[in-house]
Amino acid sequence: MIKRYNLILFIVFFSLIACEKDDICIEGSENTNRVNITFIDYSNKQPKSIDLNSIRGIGIDSIIEGISGTNLKLPLKVNSSKTKYLLEFNQDIDTLVIFHKTIHYYLNRSCGYISNFIVKPDTEISKDYGWIKEISIENDSIFNEEKTNILIHF
């Protein structure tokens, strides 16, 4: 009888420390969100499609070529307070400098942390003879990728 009791106790104890459902990071679970940028016409303030030659991340090993559309989603650095991108349009290059605060959020044991961001108002465009007229922050919190965060007027 005591052996059966020990066996039942052992099974209960083992089931408590065994793998839990959060030990597997399910595909499609939350990821670190990207900044959502919308391009708008400078004169009429309406969304406008653009064909960018390339986007290069400074300090990020990424070059994206042949981008077109009205929206763009770019990752931000989680270990820095600013992220820079070179945006090339018709041989003109402007530097978008996004200042942000990173908020780390513990998702679970298997997926680890995700990061959300707050875009700071000193986000700027650096240019000499650029194609971007101005930028504005539409929504400073990046907790999902559905809302536009930055408007680029060109």
C-alpha distance (Angstrom), angle and dihedral (degrees) to the residues before:
residue distance angle dihedral
M1 . . .
I2 3.79 . .
K3 3.81 90.7 .
R4 3.81 90.4 54.9
Y5 3.78 90.7 48.2
N6 3.83 90.4 51.2
L7 3.79 90.4 47.8
I8 3.82 92.2 51.7
L9 3.80 90.6 46.2
F10 3.81 90.3 49.7
I11 3.83 92.1 50.6
V12 3.80 92.2 49.0
F13 3.80 91.8 47.5
F14 3.81 93.0 47.1
S15 3.81 92.2 49.4
L16 3.81 89.5 54.0
I17 3.80 93.4 56.1
A18 3.81 97.7 36.1
C19 3.79 124.3 102.1
E20 3.76 115.3 -56.6
K21 3.78 126.9 -151.0
D22 3.81 90.8 -100.2
D23 3.81 90.8 61.4
I24 3.80 88.4 87.1
C25 3.79 120.0 63.9
I26 3.79 101.4 -140.7
E27 3.78 116.3 -138.4
G28 3.78 109.8 -107.8
S29 3.80 94.1 32.5
E30 3.77 119.3 134.2
N31 3.79 118.9 -59.9
T32 3.76 134.2 -171.7
N33 3.80 105.8 -72.9
R34 3.80 124.8 -120.1
V35 3.79 128.8 -138.5
N36 3.82 111.9 -97.9
I37 3.82 112.9 -139.9
T38 3.81 123.8 -170.3
F39 3.80 122.9 -164.1
I40 3.79 115.7 -140.9
D41 3.78 135.2 -177.1
Y42 3.80 110.3 -101.1
S43 3.80 94.8 -141.8
N44 3.81 103.3 45.4
K45 3.85 100.1 22.0
Q46 3.83 92.5 -130.7
P47 3.82 125.1 132.4
K48 3.78 110.4 -89.1
S49 3.79 130.5 -169.1
I50 3.79 117.3 -120.0
D51 3.80 135.4 -169.5
L52 3.81 108.0 -144.7
N53 3.80 118.7 -165.2
S54 3.80 93.0 -146.6
I55 3.78 147.6 -27.8
R56 3.80 119.4 -143.1
G57 3.77 123.9 -169.8
I58 3.81 114.3 -140.2
G59 3.79 108.4 -135.7
I60 3.81 88.7 5.3
D61 3.78 121.1 95.8
S62 3.77 95.7 -127.6
I63 3.77 136.8 112.4
I64 3.78 118.3 175.8
E65 3.79 117.1 -167.9
G66 3.77 133.3 -168.6
I67 3.80 100.6 21.1
S68 3.78 118.9 172.7
G69 3.77 135.4 170.2
T70 3.78 139.8 65.2
N71 3.83 97.7 -80.1
L72 3.77 134.6 53.0
K73 3.81 130.2 -175.4
L74 3.80 117.7 -157.1
P75 3.80 131.0 179.3
L76 3.79 120.1 -118.8
K77 3.80 126.2 -143.4
V78 3.80 110.5 -98.8
N79 3.81 93.9 -161.7
S80 3.80 97.4 51.0
S81 3.79 138.7 54.6
K82 3.80 93.8 -130.4
T83 3.79 138.2 41.6
K84 3.82 124.6 -163.6
Y85 3.78 129.0 -156.3
L86 3.80 130.5 -178.0
L87 3.81 109.2 -141.3
E88 3.81 114.4 -162.4
F89 3.80 120.7 -161.9
N90 3.85 122.5 166.7
Q91 3.83 92.8 -17.6
D92 3.84 91.7 -52.2
I93 3.81 116.9 114.9
D94 3.80 125.4 -158.4
T95 3.80 125.2 -177.2
L96 3.78 116.4 -133.0
V97 3.81 110.7 -157.5
I98 3.80 112.1 -167.1
F99 3.79 114.7 -166.9
H100 3.77 112.0 -160.9
K101 3.77 146.5 162.8
T102 3.79 116.4 -127.7
I103 3.80 120.6 -139.2
H104 3.79 113.9 -166.9
Y105 3.79 117.1 -151.5
Y106 3.79 124.3 -167.0
L107 3.78 107.2 -131.7
N108 3.81 102.2 177.5
R109 3.78 142.5 -53.4
S110 3.79 97.4 -82.7
C111 3.82 99.7 39.4
G112 3.79 95.3 38.5
Y113 3.78 119.2 -164.7
I114 3.78 132.1 -10.9
S115 3.77 123.5 -163.7
N116 3.77 130.4 -133.5
F117 3.79 123.9 -172.0
I118 3.78 143.7 -146.4
V119 3.82 113.6 -149.9
K120 3.80 110.4 -136.6
P121 3.82 120.7 -136.1
D122 3.83 92.9 -119.2
T123 3.82 90.0 72.5
E124 3.79 105.2 132.3
I125 3.76 149.1 174.6
S126 3.81 117.9 -122.3
K127 3.78 114.7 -154.7
D128 3.77 145.4 145.9
Y129 3.80 101.5 -167.8
G130 3.75 101.3 -4.3
W131 3.75 136.9 160.9
I132 3.81 96.7 -130.0
K133 3.80 113.2 91.2
E134 3.82 97.5 -169.5
I135 3.78 144.2 -32.0
S136 3.77 131.0 -136.3
I137 3.77 134.5 -171.3
E138 3.78 111.3 -120.5
N139 3.82 98.5 175.8
D140 3.80 120.5 7.0
S141 3.81 98.9 -164.0
I142 3.80 118.8 80.9
F143 3.80 104.9 -163.7
N144 3.81 94.5 130.8
E145 3.77 135.7 12.9
E146 3.79 96.6 -122.6
K147 3.81 99.9 84.6
T148 3.79 123.5 68.7
N149 3.79 111.3 -113.7
I150 3.80 104.6 179.6
L151 3.81 130.7 28.2
I152 3.81 117.6 -153.1
H153 3.80 111.5 -158.7
F154 3.81 113.8 -155.3
